[in-house]
Amino acid sequence: MKNWKLWISSLFLLVLLIVVFAGPSLPFVDNQLKQHGVIKTETGSFILPPIPPREGFPLGSNHKGVDVLSLIIMGAKETLTIVILVVVIRYVLAIPLAIGGFYSKLLEKILQGWQQLFSFMPPIFFVTFFVTLPLIFFSKERGLWVILVIAMLETGRVAEIILQNLKETKKRPYIEAGIVAGGTPLRLFKNYYMPVVIPHLIILIVNDIGRVLFLLAQLGVVHVYVTHTFITNQWGAYEVVNTSLAWPTMFEKITADIFSYQWIPFSVIGAIAVTIYTFNLFADGLQKFFENKYRTYRADL
């Protein structure tokens, strides 16, 4: 049976990569993100930003008159860069911890406590709490801090999943055969555990990419962004201004836009939803691929 999920998701991923790397060079993309003021129509009437979808603005414009389609394409690279950084840091920490917990009861208890501590409430509450602390909120390295917070809060969950997978693998008959054959712990881990754990790890990583993107979207709704700066307004007070092009930043006025300028939030929601669906579909396709490969391998034995 053909693995249509893997083929379709691979095609979507290819399109996504084209958007990320070649998107700014496409002829219909305004890579300067110019702000447009009043637009005069052919009938002589005038349109003020936000401009609804029309010729020259396929998805309309935002409140500053910037083309929404260009914003989505220009922000794709930054969005995925943030997501990938979070996932990489999370797994760089989680994998050694899971392996350590597999051989150490003390570290296993620490991982269980870590996972339980941050699992009784949705991650958005913990992330919002930590990134709004003065130490992080006013830090010049705020972007790095936010990425670290998002990565570390669910490191315990990921490590616990990997640890449980190692424990389930340990119960398989061929592990006992390797022990009887005189395999050392290092050899057993390399030749018996890793071939089984790695496919599960790859699927987990791909699924986590979609999970992190969804969390960033939630943070955008509550106006928590990865980077921002402070400016002085005309009254001498400080204002927080977003400095990112990441997709969630376009939710800045979602409570008002959802009723008056629906094309702004719906365009971003569509981009995020398609991206999350692509990675989830890709994970499903990979799971089916590895299952078929494993069955074939076992049959050859």
BAZADO-272065 format. One record per residue (C-alpha): residue in one letter; x, y, z; residue number from 0. Coordinates in steps of 0.25 Angstrom, whole numbers. Each point is the difference from the previous one (the first is absolute). Layout:
<recs>
+--------+-------+-------+-------+-----+
| residu |    px |    py |    pz | num |
+--------+-------+-------+-------+-----+
|      A |     X |     Y |     Z | NUM |
...
+--------+-------+-------+-------+-----+
</recs>
This chain:
<recs>
+--------+-------+-------+-------+-----+
| residu |    px |    py |    pz | num |
+--------+-------+-------+-------+-----+
|      M |     0 |     0 |     0 |   0 |
|      K |     5 |    14 |    -4 |   1 |
|      N |     4 |     9 |    11 |   2 |
|      W |    -8 |    12 |    -5 |   3 |
|      K |     1 |     8 |    13 |   4 |
|      L |    15 |     0 |    -1 |   5 |
|      W |     0 |     4 |   -15 |   6 |
|      I |   -10 |    11 |     2 |   7 |
|      S |     7 |     6 |    13 |   8 |
|      S |    13 |    -1 |    -8 |   9 |
|      L |    -6 |     8 |   -11 |  10 |
|      F |    -5 |    10 |    10 |  11 |
|      L |    13 |     1 |     7 |  12 |
|      L |     7 |     3 |   -13 |  13 |
|      V |   -10 |    11 |    -3 |  14 |
|      L |     3 |     6 |    14 |  15 |
|      L |    15 |    -1 |    -2 |  16 |
|      I |    -2 |     8 |   -13 |  17 |
|      V |    -8 |    10 |     7 |  18 |
|      V |    11 |     1 |    11 |  19 |
|      F |    12 |     1 |    -9 |  20 |
|      A |    -5 |     5 |   -13 |  21 |
|      G |   -13 |     8 |     4 |  22 |
|      P |     6 |    14 |     2 |  23 |
|      S |     5 |    -1 |   -14 |  24 |
|      L |   -13 |    -3 |    -6 |  25 |
|      P |    -6 |    11 |   -10 |  26 |
|      F |   -13 |     2 |     8 |  27 |
|      V |     7 |     1 |    13 |  28 |
|      D |     3 |    14 |     6 |  29 |
|      N |    13 |    -3 |     7 |  30 |
|      Q |     1 |    14 |     5 |  31 |
|      L |   -13 |    -1 |     7 |  32 |
|      K |    -4 |    14 |    -4 |  33 |
|      Q |   -11 |     7 |     7 |  34 |
|      H |   -11 |     5 |    -9 |  35 |
|      G |    -9 |    12 |     4 |  36 |
|      V |   -13 |     4 |    -7 |  37 |
|      I |    -3 |    -8 |   -13 |  38 |
|      K |    -9 |     6 |   -11 |  39 |
|      T |    -8 |   -10 |    -7 |  40 |
|      E |    -5 |     0 |   -15 |  41 |
|      T |   -13 |     6 |     4 |  42 |
|      G |     6 |    11 |     7 |  43 |
|      S |    -2 |    -4 |    14 |  44 |
|      F |    11 |    -1 |    11 |  45 |
|      I |     4 |   -12 |     9 |  46 |
|      L |     7 |     2 |    13 |  47 |
|      P |     8 |   -11 |     6 |  48 |
|      P |    -3 |   -11 |     4 |  49 |
|      I |    -2 |    -3 |   -15 |  50 |
|      P |    -9 |   -12 |    -3 |  51 |
|      P |     4 |   -10 |   -10 |  52 |
|      R |     0 |     6 |   -14 |  53 |
|      E |    10 |     1 |   -12 |  54 |
|      G |    14 |     2 |     6 |  55 |
|      F |    -4 |    -5 |    13 |  56 |
|      P |    -5 |   -15 |    -1 |  57 |
|      L |    -1 |    -1 |    15 |  58 |
|      G |    -3 |    14 |     3 |  59 |
|      S |     9 |     9 |     9 |  60 |
|      N |     3 |     2 |    14 |  61 |
|      H |    -3 |    13 |     8 |  62 |
|      K |    13 |     7 |    -5 |  63 |
|      G |    -4 |    -4 |   -15 |  64 |
|      V |    10 |   -11 |    -1 |  65 |
|      D |    -4 |   -11 |    -9 |  66 |
|      V |    -4 |   -12 |     8 |  67 |
|      L |     5 |   -11 |   -10 |  68 |
|      S |    14 |     7 |     0 |  69 |
|      L |     0 |     0 |    15 |  70 |
|      I |    -3 |   -15 |     1 |  71 |
|      I |    10 |    -4 |   -10 |  72 |
|      M |    11 |    10 |     6 |  73 |
|      G |    -3 |    -5 |    14 |  74 |
|      A |     0 |   -15 |    -3 |  75 |
|      K |    15 |    -1 |     1 |  76 |
|      E |     1 |     7 |    14 |  77 |
|      T |   -12 |    -8 |     5 |  78 |
|      L |     6 |   -14 |    -4 |  79 |
|      T |    14 |     4 |     5 |  80 |
|      I |    -6 |     3 |    14 |  81 |
|      V |    -8 |   -13 |     0 |  82 |
|      I |    12 |    -8 |    -5 |  83 |
|      L |     9 |     6 |    11 |  84 |
|      V |   -10 |    -3 |    11 |  85 |
|      V |    -1 |   -15 |    -5 |  86 |
|      V |    16 |    -1 |    -1 |  87 |
|      I |     3 |     5 |    13 |  88 |
|      R |   -12 |    -8 |     6 |  89 |
|      Y |     6 |   -13 |    -5 |  90 |
|      V |    14 |     3 |     2 |  91 |
|      L |    -4 |     1 |    15 |  92 |
|      A |   -10 |   -11 |     0 |  93 |
|      I |     7 |   -12 |    -7 |  94 |
|      P |    12 |     0 |    10 |  95 |
|      L |    -9 |     1 |    12 |  96 |
|      A |    -9 |   -11 |    -5 |  97 |
|      I |    12 |    -9 |    -2 |  98 |
|      G |     5 |     4 |    13 |  99 |
|      G |   -13 |    -3 |     7 | 100 |
|      F |     0 |   -14 |    -7 | 101 |
|      Y |    12 |    -4 |     8 | 102 |
|      S |    -2 |     9 |    12 | 103 |
|      K |   -12 |    -1 |    10 | 104 |
|      L |     4 |    13 |     6 | 105 |
|      L |    -1 |     8 |   -14 | 106 |
|      E |   -12 |    -8 |    -3 | 107 |
|      K |    -7 |     6 |    12 | 108 |
|      I |     5 |    14 |    -4 | 109 |
|      L |    -6 |    -2 |   -14 | 110 |
|      Q |   -13 |    -4 |     6 | 111 |
|      G |    -1 |    11 |     9 | 112 |
|      W |     4 |    10 |   -11 | 113 |
|      Q |   -11 |    -6 |    -9 | 114 |
|      Q |   -11 |     1 |    11 | 115 |
|      L |     4 |    14 |     4 | 116 |
|      F |    -3 |     6 |   -13 | 117 |
|      S |   -11 |    -9 |    -5 | 118 |
|      F |   -12 |     3 |     9 | 119 |
|      M |    -2 |    13 |    -8 | 120 |
|      P |     1 |     4 |   -15 | 121 |
|      P |    14 |     4 |    -4 | 122 |
|      I |    -5 |    14 |    -4 | 123 |
|      F |    -2 |     4 |    15 | 124 |
|      F |    14 |    -4 |     4 | 125 |
|      V |     6 |     7 |   -12 | 126 |
|      T |    -8 |    13 |     2 | 127 |
|      F |     4 |     0 |    15 | 128 |
|      F |    15 |    -2 |    -3 | 129 |
|      V |     2 |     9 |   -12 | 130 |
|      T |    -7 |    12 |     7 | 131 |
|      L |     9 |    -1 |    12 | 132 |
|      P |     8 |    13 |     0 | 133 |
|      L |    14 |    -7 |    -2 | 134 |
|      I |    -5 |    -5 |   -13 | 135 |
|      F |   -10 |    10 |    -4 | 136 |
|      F |    10 |    12 |     0 | 137 |
|      S |    12 |    -9 |    -4 | 138 |
|      K |     8 |     4 |   -13 | 139 |
|      E |     1 |   -15 |    -2 | 140 |
|      R |   -15 |    -2 |     1 | 141 |
|      G |    -1 |    -8 |   -13 | 142 |
|      L |     9 |   -11 |     5 | 143 |
|      W |    -6 |     0 |    14 | 144 |
|      V |   -14 |    -2 |    -6 | 145 |
|      I |     5 |   -12 |    -9 | 146 |
|      L |     7 |    -6 |    12 | 147 |
|      V |   -12 |     1 |     9 | 148 |
|      I |    -9 |    -6 |   -11 | 149 |
|      A |    10 |   -11 |    -2 | 150 |
|      M |     3 |    -4 |    14 | 151 |
|      L |   -14 |     0 |     6 | 152 |
|      E |    -4 |   -12 |    -8 | 153 |
|      T |    14 |    -7 |     0 | 154 |
|      G |    -5 |    -9 |    12 | 155 |
|      R |   -12 |    -4 |    -8 | 156 |
|      V |     9 |    -4 |   -12 | 157 |
|      A |    10 |    -7 |     8 | 158 |
|      E |   -11 |    -8 |     7 | 159 |
|      I |    -5 |    -5 |   -13 | 160 |
|      I |    13 |    -4 |    -5 | 161 |
|      L |     3 |    -7 |    13 | 162 |
|      Q |   -13 |    -8 |    -1 | 163 |
|      N |     4 |    -4 |   -14 | 164 |
|      L |    13 |    -5 |     5 | 165 |
|      K |    -7 |    -8 |    11 | 166 |
|      E |   -10 |    -6 |   -10 | 167 |
|      T |    12 |    -4 |    -9 | 168 |
|      K |     7 |    -7 |    12 | 169 |
|      K |   -12 |    -9 |     1 | 170 |
|      R |     2 |    -6 |   -14 | 171 |
|      P |     5 |   -14 |    -1 | 172 |
|      Y |    12 |     4 |    -9 | 173 |
|      I |     6 |     8 |    11 | 174 |
|      E |     1 |   -12 |     9 | 175 |
|      A |     6 |    -7 |   -12 | 176 |
|      G |    11 |    11 |    -1 | 177 |
|      I |     3 |    -1 |    15 | 178 |
|      V |     1 |   -15 |     0 | 179 |
|      A |    10 |     1 |   -12 | 180 |
|      G |     9 |     8 |     9 | 181 |
|      G |    -3 |    14 |    -5 | 182 |
|      T |     5 |    12 |     8 | 183 |
|      P |    -9 |    11 |     4 | 184 |
|      L |     6 |     9 |   -11 | 185 |
|      R |    -1 |   -10 |   -11 | 186 |
|      L |   -15 |    -3 |     5 | 187 |
|      F |    -3 |    14 |    -1 | 188 |
|      K |     6 |     3 |   -13 | 189 |
|      N |    -4 |   -13 |    -8 | 190 |
|      Y |   -13 |    -4 |     7 | 191 |
|      Y |    -7 |    13 |     6 | 192 |
|      M |     4 |    11 |   -10 | 193 |
|      P |    -6 |    -7 |   -12 | 194 |
|      V |   -14 |    -1 |     7 | 195 |
|      V |     1 |    14 |     7 | 196 |
|      I |     5 |     8 |   -11 | 197 |
|      P |   -13 |    -1 |    -9 | 198 |
|      H |    -9 |     4 |    12 | 199 |
|      L |    10 |    11 |     3 | 200 |
|      I |    -1 |     6 |   -14 | 201 |
|      I |   -16 |    -1 |     0 | 202 |
|      L |     0 |     7 |    14 | 203 |
|      I |     9 |    11 |    -5 | 204 |
|      V |    -9 |     3 |   -13 | 205 |
|      N |   -12 |     0 |     9 | 206 |
|      D |     6 |     9 |    10 | 207 |
|      I |     3 |    10 |   -12 | 208 |
|      G |   -15 |     2 |    -1 | 209 |
|      R |    -2 |     0 |    15 | 210 |
|      V |    10 |    12 |     1 | 211 |
|      L |    -6 |     8 |   -11 | 212 |
|      F |   -14 |    -2 |     6 | 213 |
|      L |     5 |     5 |    13 | 214 |
|      L |     6 |    12 |    -6 | 215 |
|      A |   -13 |     3 |    -7 | 216 |
|      Q |    -7 |     0 |    14 | 217 |
|      L |    11 |     9 |     5 | 218 |
|      G |    -3 |    10 |   -11 | 219 |
|      V |   -15 |     0 |     4 | 220 |
|      V |     4 |     5 |    14 | 221 |
|      H |    11 |    10 |    -6 | 222 |
|      V |    12 |    -8 |     5 | 223 |
|      Y |    11 |     1 |   -11 | 224 |
|      V |    14 |    -5 |    -1 | 225 |
|      T |     6 |    13 |    -2 | 226 |
|      H |    -4 |    15 |     3 | 227 |
|      T |     6 |    13 |     2 | 228 |
|      F |    -4 |    13 |     8 | 229 |
|      I |    -2 |    13 |    -6 | 230 |
|      T |    -5 |    14 |     6 | 231 |
|      N |   -13 |     5 |    -5 | 232 |
|      Q |    -4 |    14 |    -1 | 233 |
|      W |    -4 |     1 |    14 | 234 |
|      G |    13 |    -4 |     5 | 235 |
|      A |    -4 |   -14 |     4 | 236 |
|      Y |     6 |   -13 |    -4 | 237 |
|      E |    -7 |    -9 |    -9 | 238 |
|      V |     3 |   -15 |    -4 | 239 |
|      V |     1 |    -2 |   -15 | 240 |
|      N |     1 |   -13 |    -7 | 241 |
|      T |    12 |    -2 |    -9 | 242 |
|      S |    -2 |   -13 |    -5 | 243 |
|      L |    -6 |    -5 |   -14 | 244 |
|      A |    -4 |   -14 |     6 | 245 |
|      W |   -15 |    -4 |    -3 | 246 |
|      P |    -5 |     1 |    14 | 247 |
|      T |     3 |    15 |     1 | 248 |
|      M |   -11 |     2 |   -10 | 249 |
|      F |   -10 |    -3 |    11 | 250 |
|      E |     3 |    13 |     6 | 251 |
|      K |   -14 |     6 |    -2 | 252 |
|      I |    -7 |   -13 |    -2 | 253 |
|      T |   -12 |     3 |    10 | 254 |
|      A |    -4 |    12 |    -9 | 255 |
|      D |     5 |    -6 |   -13 | 256 |
|      I |    -9 |   -12 |     1 | 257 |
|      F |   -12 |     8 |    -1 | 258 |
|      S |     4 |    11 |    -9 | 259 |
|      Y |    12 |    -4 |    -8 | 260 |
|      Q |    -1 |   -15 |    -1 | 261 |
|      W |    10 |    -2 |   -11 | 262 |
|      I |    11 |     3 |     9 | 263 |
|      P |    -1 |   -10 |    11 | 264 |
|      F |    -6 |   -11 |    -9 | 265 |
|      S |    11 |     1 |   -10 | 266 |
|      V |    10 |    -2 |    11 | 267 |
|      I |    -8 |   -11 |     6 | 268 |
|      G |    -1 |    -7 |   -13 | 269 |
|      A |    16 |     1 |    -2 | 270 |
|      I |     2 |    -6 |    14 | 271 |
|      A |   -11 |   -11 |    -1 | 272 |
|      V |     6 |    -5 |   -14 | 273 |
|      T |    14 |     0 |     6 | 274 |
|      I |    -4 |    -8 |    13 | 275 |
|      Y |    -9 |    -9 |    -9 | 276 |
|      T |    12 |    -3 |    -9 | 277 |
|      F |     9 |    -4 |    11 | 278 |
|      N |   -10 |    -8 |     7 | 279 |
|      L |    -3 |    -7 |   -13 | 280 |
|      F |    15 |    -2 |    -3 | 281 |
|      A |     1 |    -6 |    14 | 282 |
|      D |   -11 |   -10 |    -3 | 283 |
|      G |     6 |    -4 |   -13 | 284 |
|      L |    14 |    -2 |     6 | 285 |
|      Q |    -7 |    -9 |    11 | 286 |
|      K |    -6 |    -8 |   -11 | 287 |
|      F |    13 |    -1 |    -8 | 288 |
|      F |     8 |    -5 |    12 | 289 |
|      E |   -11 |   -10 |     4 | 290 |
|      N |     1 |    -6 |   -14 | 291 |
|      K |    15 |     0 |     0 | 292 |
|      Y |     0 |    -7 |    13 | 293 |
|      R |   -10 |   -10 |    -4 | 294 |
|      T |     8 |    -3 |   -13 | 295 |
|      Y |    13 |    -1 |     9 | 296 |
|      R |    -6 |   -10 |     9 | 297 |
|      A |    -5 |    -8 |   -12 | 298 |
|      D |    14 |     0 |    -6 | 299 |
|      L |     5 |    -6 |    14 | 300 |
+--------+-------+-------+-------+-----+
</recs>
